[in-house]
Amino acid sequence: MMQLIKRQWQGMKRKKRKGFTLLEMLLVVFIIAALLLLVLPNLISQQGRVTAQTDEALVTTVQTQVSLYQADQSKLPENLEKLEETGYLSEKQLKQANQVVMYDPKTGNVTVKGSGTNSDS
């Protein structure tokens, strides 16, 4: 009887199963979730900063082109479309500017929509 138990025990020792246990898999999933919780907010805030910097760069570009137009034509452009018509802005820049930029034809100031800041400050 003892020998039978001993043989079964040795047989079980030799038959090691390959693969991961449920506990190991859960541990890996938990670690991945924890890393995502740490990284995801940083990625989202970076995206917001990049968008703001892109908008400011566009405002600077449009303001520069308004100034160039004024220097060449001795008057301010009536609208941003006039800058595109006369070659101061590309069609792509105009499309982006119409989404992001507010232009005041009386003063020539260019601002980011909703921010209240302009490129002169």
C-alpha positions as MATLAB code, in Angstrom:
seq = 'MMQLIKRQWQGMKRKKRKGFTLLEMLLVVFIIAALLLLVLPNLISQQGRVTAQTDEALVTTVQTQVSLYQADQSKLPENLEKLEETGYLSEKQLKQANQVVMYDPKTGNVTVKGSGTNSDS';
ca = [
       0.000    0.000    0.000;
       2.821    2.410    0.897;
       4.609    1.657   -2.336;
       1.458    2.416   -4.342;
       1.076    5.787   -2.658;
       4.780    6.466   -3.119;
       4.562    5.663   -6.855;
       1.511    7.872   -7.297;
       3.264   10.715   -5.482;
       6.346   10.392   -7.672;
       4.146   10.247  -10.769;
       2.440   13.469   -9.730;
       5.790   15.140   -9.152;
       6.958   14.207  -12.638;
       3.783   15.453  -14.307;
       4.305   19.153  -13.868;
       1.743   21.067  -15.823;
       2.939   23.833  -18.072;
       1.125   27.178  -18.123;
       0.036   29.903  -15.775;
      -2.214   29.637  -12.776;
      -5.289   31.804  -12.392;
      -3.568   33.703   -9.600;
      -0.601   34.543  -11.817;
      -2.890   35.755  -14.595;
      -4.879   37.921  -12.173;
      -1.661   39.405  -10.836;
      -0.537   40.362  -14.351;
      -3.931   41.918  -15.137;
      -3.817   43.868  -11.866;
      -0.322   45.207  -12.613;
      -1.338   46.284  -16.125;
      -4.445   48.025  -14.760;
      -2.376   49.841  -12.131;
       0.104   51.029  -14.771;
      -2.744   52.278  -16.960;
      -4.180   54.225  -14.033;
      -0.821   55.923  -13.574;
      -0.084   56.640  -17.248;
      -3.492   57.504  -18.728;
      -4.092   60.820  -16.890;
      -0.636   62.023  -17.928;
      -1.323   61.200  -21.577;
      -4.639   63.051  -21.493;
      -3.088   66.164  -19.963;
      -0.260   66.077  -22.522;
      -2.809   66.026  -25.330;
      -4.457   69.145  -23.907;
      -1.125   70.953  -23.668;
      -0.187   70.050  -27.232;
      -3.537   71.320  -28.511;
      -3.101   74.615  -26.653;
       0.425   75.060  -28.016;
      -0.774   74.314  -31.548;
      -3.551   76.890  -31.196;
      -1.105   79.526  -29.947;
       1.258   78.807  -32.842;
      -1.621   79.251  -35.288;
      -2.576   82.570  -33.663;
       1.021   83.754  -34.007;
       1.099   82.729  -37.669;
      -2.186   84.452  -38.486;
      -1.188   87.595  -36.551;
       2.093   87.725  -38.475;
       0.271   87.360  -41.782;
      -2.189   90.114  -40.821;
       0.782   92.380  -40.070;
       2.421   91.522  -43.399;
      -0.838   92.180  -45.249;
      -1.175   95.531  -43.477;
       2.415   96.479  -44.343;
       1.931   95.552  -48.007;
      -1.606   96.896  -48.533;
      -1.611   99.802  -46.026;
      -4.861   98.499  -44.552;
      -6.094   95.620  -42.442;
      -7.753   92.656  -44.173;
     -11.558   92.594  -43.879;
     -11.501   88.919  -42.883;
      -9.280   85.857  -42.837;
     -10.570   84.762  -46.236;
      -8.934   87.865  -47.708;
      -5.581   86.601  -46.404;
      -6.125   83.292  -48.180;
      -7.263   84.979  -51.413;
      -4.128   87.125  -51.522;
      -1.759   84.255  -50.676;
      -0.900   85.169  -47.098;
      -2.530   82.005  -45.730;
      -2.861   78.577  -47.292;
      -6.251   76.925  -47.630;
      -5.323   74.501  -44.844;
      -4.274   77.346  -42.526;
      -7.524   79.181  -43.242;
      -9.558   76.078  -42.446;
      -7.704   75.631  -39.134;
      -7.919   79.344  -38.338;
     -11.688   79.403  -38.875;
     -12.018   76.699  -36.214;
      -9.561   78.102  -33.668;
      -9.036   81.829  -34.248;
     -11.102   84.987  -33.833;
     -10.054   87.962  -35.929;
     -11.085   91.562  -35.224;
     -10.876   93.497  -38.522;
     -11.077   96.861  -36.712;
      -7.956   96.316  -34.597;
      -6.201   93.499  -36.445;
      -6.004   91.441  -33.242;
      -6.043   87.667  -33.521;
      -7.131   85.588  -30.509;
      -7.794   81.954  -29.698;
     -11.549   81.394  -29.523;
     -12.700   81.324  -25.925;
      -9.384   82.317  -24.346;
      -9.503   86.095  -24.470;
      -5.746   86.248  -25.002;
      -4.089   87.574  -28.100;
      -0.687   87.196  -29.645;
       0.336   90.789  -28.791;
       0.508   90.079  -25.061;
];
